[in-house]
């Protein structure tokens, strides 16, 4: 009897292994691949006719119906490293960055991606991208990593910043050369000459800052740990804290299409709405959505991404919601 049981166990194991490593048909492979509601999303990008989402395990998801359905993009060299941010140089050329210094390029609005850079030996993440348009783009991340490209992300050159290896999390700016870069331990850098020279803003907060937003040449908003949000009306000379009434960290934002303000999202499904001057309009939570890391506007609706993925619908998943509902 024991020998029979042993043979049965071996048979079950053999069948399991055989199924796992056997070639899968296209529908099976797609089903076993990342699902839009089963992967953490770290970055969202709205191209108008298409929304692009990037996240864990090298996932790049595309929606051509305003977030109703999602399909995986084609990645030529899949490293399965977490992607942290995505940016558009124009309506066709996109860049994404992630862990292990991974940088990907797309020339067809996100359908296909090619590797531009990868450094598994260093193993340090890039956390953000920024461009003023055209071929110039900057990538930044852990331990002060800061790279610049002048050929639309094909090649990258390191740029040293005097910041004592602090993590760099977010950058914003405009065509007038005014830019800001924020990171851990309250680090804020600013430049008036498009990044040729950077100045460290005197410290006004000791915690990590995860986002920076330019509302006008003089009005800027930054946010981060423990529900801290600050606004400056003089390009960073002075900062005033906005009291949200909670200590939930904030991770991502979107400027409203009509430039009437912005929405910031974070832990606990929290949503913060500020007007165009950086004044608080309201704080709310989207029940059951977990930690939110990113947001974008699709028409008049707010599409959010985070630990439970990104899709349009309900039932406890991250959803596309009316902006008026999300910010009441």
JORA-V309485 format. One record per helix or strand. SS is the DSSP state (~ for helix, > for strand). FROM is the first residue (numbers start at 1). LEN is the number of residues. If there is no record, write none. Layout:
# JORA-V309485
ss | from | len
SS | FROM | LEN
SS | FROM | LEN
This chain:
# JORA-V309485
ss | from | len
~ | 2 | 20
~ | 26 | 7
> | 41 | 6
> | 51 | 5
~ | 56 | 3
> | 60 | 4
> | 71 | 2
> | 74 | 2
> | 83 | 6
> | 94 | 5
~ | 99 | 3
> | 103 | 4
> | 112 | 6
> | 126 | 6
> | 137 | 5
~ | 142 | 3
> | 146 | 4
> | 157 | 2
> | 168 | 6
> | 179 | 5
~ | 184 | 3
> | 188 | 4
> | 199 | 2
> | 209 | 6
> | 220 | 5
~ | 225 | 3
> | 229 | 4
> | 240 | 3
> | 250 | 6
> | 261 | 6
~ | 267 | 3
> | 270 | 6
> | 280 | 6
> | 292 | 7
> | 301 | 6
> | 309 | 1
> | 320 | 3
~ | 323 | 4
